[in-house]
Amino acid sequence: MELGDLLTPEGVIPSLKAKSKKQALQELSQRAAELTGLQARELFDTLLQRERLGSTGLGKGIAIPHVKLKGLKKIICLFARLDEPIEFDSLDSEPVDLIFLLLAPEHASGDHLKALARISRLLREPDTINRLRAAKDAAALYAVLSESTTTSEAI
């Protein structure tokens, strides 16, 4: 599974302004609604419910909020780099500045797990994380994410 199959240039947000986890999820829900045709409020409520089960803040400034939704036809990924790191109840207690939002169809458990694994593999590369933080704009971020998909697959 390629990250480029899940992420479009429109799904890359180079400068998300959010002061809290809740606000970041709200902004991401709005963008995801525009890309999927689903209701932003439903997306937001579902993401909040998922976060109540346990934080999706992995550590090292990275979070991967992920949910399964009725009405979604395929897996969708959005990526956001925050202007300022925010508290996300991460495993290492560090604030988050990079967020991958993963939305999957209700019955896509296998593909959902493959997509999470794909993102996790990408984020194991310290160089990739540094390049995401240093990229100047959405096009540069998308290039890093697309390029990393092919190079890390070959390793």
N, C-alpha and C positions, 0 to 999 in steps of 0.2 A: 504494500500500500504506500503510495507516494503522497507526501504532504501537499504537493502541488495539485493533487486530485481533490483535496478537501478545502484548500485555501485559494481564494481569488485575490487579485490586487485590491478589489473593493472591500475585502475583509481585513485589510491591514490598516491599523490606526496608529500613525507614528507619534502622536502627541495627545494622549488621553488626559484630560483634566478631571481628576477625581480626588476628593479629599478623604474618602472612606471606601471600604470594601463594598458597602451597600451602593454607594454612588457609582463605583466602577461597574458593578454588575448591572445597574440600571442603564448606564450609557451603552454597555455592550449589548444588553437586551434590545435597546432601541435600534442599534445598527443591525443586529441579527434579524430583527423583525423586518427591516427594510430589504434585507437580502433574501429572506425566506417567505415573506408574506404571512407569517404567523403573528399573533398578537404580542406586542412588547410586554404587556402586563403579565400574560401567561408565562412567557419566557422568564421574566424577572422572578415571579412567584416560585416557579419550578427551581430556578437556581438558588433562591434563598432556602427552600426546603432542603436541597442537596447540601448546602453549606451547614445547615443545622445538624446533619448527620456526622459531619467532620469536615474540617477545613480542607480545601483543595490547594492550599498554599504548601508547595513541596519543600521550599527552602531555597537558599541562594538567590532570593529575590524573584522567584518564579511561582506562578499559580496556574493550574489547569482546571478551572471550573468545567464540569461536564455533566450533561443530563441527557436522558432519552425523552423524546416528545412524540405524542400523537400528531399525525398530520404532516410530519416531516418525511420527505421522499428519499433523501440521501444525507449522508453525514456532511456536516458543514463545520468548518473551523474558522475562527476569527483570531487575529493576533493584535494585541495592543501594547504599546510601550507608554508607560505613564510619565507625565511631566515630572512628578514628584512621587517617590516611593510611598506606599500606604501600608498601614497595619492590615494584615490579612489572616491573623491567627495561624501563621505558618509553623511547620514542625520545628524549625530552628529559631523561631521568634523574630526573624529578620523581616523588615518591610519588603513589599513586593513592588517591582517596577515593570515586570514582563508578564503578560497574561495571555494564555492561549485558551480561548473559549471553544469547547467542543460540544456540538449538538448532534445527536444521533436519532434516527427513527426508533420508535418504541420497541420494535422486535429485532433490532440489529445488534444483539449482544456481542457476537463474535467480531464483527467489523468495528464496533465501538471499542473493544479491548485492543484490537490491532492498531487503531488510530491513536489511542492513548500510549501504546508501546512505541509507536513511530515517533510521536512527539517527545517521549521520554528519552529515546535513543539520541535524537537530535540535541537535546539539552544536556546530555552527558559530555558533550564537546565544549570545554571551556572557551576555545577560540570562537565557536559559534555564538555563545552567549555574549562574549565581548564585542563581536561584530554587530550583534543585534542592538546592543547598547550604544554603539558608536555610529550606526547608520544615520545618514542625514535626513532621509525622507522615506515616504511609503514605498517608492520604487526601489530604493536601496534595501529596505527591509525585506521586501518581497523577493529581491534577487538573492539575498542571503538565505532566506528560508527555502527557496526553490533550489539553489545551488547546493545547499547543505543536504537536501534530500538525496540528490544524486551522488555526492561525494561520500557521505556517510554510509550509503547503501553498499558502496563498493568495498568498504573496509571490512 
